[in-house]
Every structure is written in C-alpha cells, then in structure tokens.
C-alpha cells in the first residue's frame, strides 16, 4: 500500500487528496481525489470565502503511465461569495479554467507530435480526436513562442 500512496502523490495534482483508485477496463485507470483547502478567493472581487455552496465531480484526462490512460475524478467545491452574491468553483492547479485535461497531458501531446513520425500515431497513443490534437498542438506552440 505505501507504493500506491507514493504513486498517487506523483500522479495527483497539488492540493488534491487521494481517495481511491480503480481499474476501468484493460487500459484505463480512474483515480478519485478531493481538493482540500481552508478557503478560496473569489475570482471577481478577490475576497476570501469560507461558505461551501455545492460539490461537483469533474473528470480530467491525465497523461498515460506505461500505456495505461489515467482519468482523474476530482470532487471540487463551489463556494458562495457574500460580496458578489454569486457562487464560484475552486480552481485546480495544473488544469486550466474550463479544460478537461491537465497541463501535463497537453505538454506530452506536444512532445509526441514533435517526436512521432505522424500525428495518427500520436492520436492513437494518447487517445484523442484529430481536432483536439490540432487544438492542443497549436495552443502549446503558441505558449512556447
């Protein structure tokens, strides 16, 4: 069990606590986690909020480990800002707002696109669509420039 905890600390994002992991098919692993922090800051008015409004589960695709694709299922809390009078969802470090993939996954797709002989092999290895592959490729190249 200690090996599993070390591996999940490596795989999970910062500020996310491990809950459980399970195999979902031959080539899929689902790791469940929950983000823990004392309070979050409202993105609109920058006031700290302690009031939990709701909880949501998000599924995030992470980079594969030894050919096994990894999905992170993270429970995020929604806070209520008393100043703005609106709810907001806590951000995850390593995942952009509105993205369903980690930054680690996006960087690995760029590396694979540069090192594989064609994009069809990248698409098969990272199990993504052609449109998504081009979107990530151009986004990461733009960030590099």
N, C-alpha and C positions, 0 to 999 in steps of 0.2 A: 503493500500500500504506500510506503514512503516514496517509491519510484513514481507512482501515479501522481502524487501531490507535486513532486518536482516538475514532472512533465506538464501538468496543468498550469502551474505557475508560469512556465515558459510559454505555453500556448495562449493563456488568457491575457486579456488586456489589463493595463494598470487599473487599480481601483475596483476590479471585479473579483468577487469571491467565488470560489468553486463550490458547486452544489452536487452535481453528479455528471457522469458520462455514460454513454451507451452506444453500442454499435447499431447502425440503422442500415442493414444490408451488408453486402460484401465489401464495398469500397466507400462507406460513409461512416463517420463518427459524429455524434452530437454531444457537445459539451454544454451543460447548463450552468449558468452563473447568475450572480446578482450584484448589481453595483451598490456599494455601501459608501455613504458619506454623511457627515453630520447635517450639513445644509448645502443648498445650491444657490447660486446667484442668478437672479432674473436676467435674461439676455437683453431685455428692453430698458429697464431702469437701473440695473446693477445693485439692487438691494437683496440682501440675503433672505432666503425663505426657508422656513422650517416646516411648513404645512404641507403634508403629503395629500395630494388630491386624488390620485389614482395610481394604478400599476399597469404596465403594458409589457408584453413579451415581444421581443424582436429577434428575428433570425438573421444572422450575419454570416456570410461566407468568408472563411479564412483560408490561408494558403495550405495546400495539401502537405501532409507529412508522410514520406515514403510511399507516395502514390495513393494514399487514402485521403479523400476530401474531408475537410473539417467544417462543421457548422457550429457556430456559437449561438446558443439560445439564451439571451440575457434578459432578465427582468429589470426594466427601467421604471423609475418612479416619476410621476408627474406631480409637480409642486404647484401651489397656488400662491401667486404674488398678491399681497394685500394692497400694495401701492398701485399696481396696474389693474388689479382686479381681473387677472387672466391666468389661466394655467399654462405651464410650460414643462417640457420634458427635459430631464437632466441629460447633458451631453456625455458621450463616451469618448475617452481619449483613444486616438488611433482609428476612429471612424468619423468620416465627415457627416455634416448635417444632411439628412435625407439619403445617405448612402446605405447600401445593404452589403457592402464588402469592406474589409479592413484595408488600411493603407499598405500593410504588409503584403496582402494578396495583390494589390494593384502594382506594387513595385516588382513582385515576382513575375507577373504577366509581362511587364515591360522587359525584364531581363530575358524571359523566354522568347519574346518576339525578336530580340536582338541576337540571340544565340541559336535558336532552332532554324532549320532550313526553310520552313514555310509556316504561314500563320495557321494552316489547317492542323498541324501538329500541336501548336500552342492551344488551339481551341479544344482539341481532344484531351490534352494533358490537364488543362485547367477547367474543363467542363463549363464553357461559357459560349454564348452566341457570338456570331460574327460581328453584329452591330455593337455589342458590349465590348468585344475585343478592340475594335477600332476606337470606340469612345475612350477606353482606358489608355490605349496606346497614345492617342493624340493629347489627352489630358496630362499624362506623365511626361511626355516630351516637352510640352509647354511649361510645365513646372521646372523641368531641368534647365530650360533656357532662361 
